[in-house]
Amino acid sequence: MIRSRLSQLKASFLITAVYWLKNYPIAIVSSFLAPVAIIFLIAFISKGALIGVAVEGALMSSFVINGFGLQHDIAHFKNDFKLQDMIVASPTSSLIYIAGMAGSGLVTAMPSVIFLLILWYFFIPTTIISAVAVAAVIFILFILAVSIGFLFSTRSNDIGQSYQYAGIVTIIFTTIAPVYYPITLIPLPYRYLAYLSPVTYAAEIIQSATGYLSLSLLNLAADWIVLIVLTVMIIALSVKGTRWREI
């Protein structure tokens, strides 16, 4: 049973990892340039003062965009190649399928992630405790993004529709949320709008862990609770609302 599950997981992983790397290597360049360009823009505007926060934001955005970006691949395979029909007819579960797809999504993200980690080493002072906190938050963000992406992908009728979903979620997750700068830079009357995005709570935790934002223990605990609860709720919604075997 375990060997069978591992084989199914490997197959799901190879679907996107090999497919994209072999046929569309430009996707790696695309995922690399977007966060790097924003880092240089923030560094230029802030005269270097916010380069550390920008690197943190770029790292969060990379995982969120790649996690949610899986909806394009899944929707493409489902609608154009009818791959999901074959998977539904096989012993492979939706959980195994999405886990493999999520792992493959990390492959295309690795070039930008490695570059960002190098920048992190030079510009952001990090302790073991803060590194663990950052890794945990990024892992939660990725799971959150993958869950939303999978939900939307199985409910979209064509690849064009999935792009519309991507635009909306990307704005909520990486534009409204203050990931590239501290939330304190947003004027207070408008600051509350940022809390509509779950990424805001993740950004506050990471910025607090690395010394760019001062939070009380109560506020920090509240950020963790909200982020975890929202992630669990979205995962539950994804599992319940996903069109899998009904297709």
Secondary structure, DSSP 4 states (H G I P E B T S, - for coil): -HHHHHHHHHHHHHHHHHHHHHH-THHHHHHHHHHHHHHHHHHHHTTTTTHHHHHHHHHHHHHHHHHHHHHHHHHHHHHTS-HHHHHHHSS--HHHHHHHHHHHHHHHHHHHHHHHHHHHHHH----HHHHHHHHHHHHHHHHHHHHHHHHHHHH-SSHHHHHHHHHHHHHIIIIIS--SS-GGGS-HHHHHHHTTSHHHHHHHHHHHHTTSS---HHHHHHHHHHHHHHHHHHHHHHHHH--STT-
